[in-house]
Amino acid sequence: MLTQERWLLPEGVEEVLPPQSARLEALRRALLDLFRGWGYELIMPPFVEYLESLLTGTGRDLDLQTFKLIDQLTGRMMGVRADMTPQAARIDAHRLGRRTPVRLCYLGTVLRTRPGRLNGGRSPLQVGAELYGHAGIDSDVEIICLMLETLRVAGIAGVYLDLGHMGVFRALARHARLNPERESALFDLLQRKAAAELTASLAAWKVTGRTAKMIAALTQLNGDANVLGEARRQLRGAPPAVQKALGALGEVVVALQRRVPDLSLHVDLAELRGYHYHTGVMFAAYQPASGQALALGGRYDDIGRVFGRARPATGFSADLRQLAACVAPPPERRSRIFAPAVNDERLGAAVVRLRQRGEIVVSELPGQHGDAAAMGCERKLVRVAGRWKLVKV
């Protein structure tokens, strides 16, 4: 038993075996090519950073997801990244320093203390794109369209989009004069749409009257694009920032309906599936059969401030493993060629030519167990009249 336990992986930490790893690599290449075609430049942030750089300005939720360790060289606390978005913001603000809009993309493993979703792993292969330096809704629409195209390239069909706006929540929380601890609790209640708990909590916090009704209404303000009209009615009298957020959300809806006319679109003002560092439009893509987001993101204009440049920003991310798992794998094509263990220059030249043509050639090792069929090869090289030819196994 002890010997077996040595090979167990930590719960939620996964490895990928053939042929799934080949599928992931093919999808990785396709997505990075997609991002490049849209003008997004690839970055490779480090797996660990000093904690203050990794977490400053990101809020408590990401802090709880971050593994922490001590740097043996300096004695300073370090963190293993749980999300690559803050790293991209640091690179834009501190390392690049450009004044023009900057488009960045990334793909790498992140590590989290707890699964981010039901039955999910703790080591997602995070893929994402971020756009810095533009505050208008056009950059939000571009990022959302790129996210939808990412899902299309991954082979995922029947996607619907959930839209919300963090500005509505923020403005109402400030209007209710909630301290940071209570604002965080409110954030959690709205995420869970826990209407009864929400009503009880607002009463306990002495948030009453019109303000309490507007906050409670957020759990019910969801549906198609027409819900925005109902939101303006129920949130009449709210702070101006609420109406501004609803206006921006309406503009995004109109732009998406124009650019992606067949998109199934849903508006949800309690849609807060993200981190506290988000500041504006938020979005998530789903399949009807699944309650878990396939990809999600939003606007986060304030993170760069701690790095010296508060640039407007919007972006999205997804788990490459989750995307690959949503689509049935194509039938495996056995196109491997077996080359016998024979010391022959002509054989060696034939193997080189085949590999240059993109064929997979597996060389036999002297004395090995297993023939061509056992090695998964459907063809093999055989010598016929002094020349090496391909024949079926």
Summary of the structure (lengths in Angstrom):
residues: 393
radius of gyration: 26.1
end to end distance: 41.4
largest distance: 95.2
contacts: 1214
relative contact order: 0.13
helix: 39%
strand: 21%
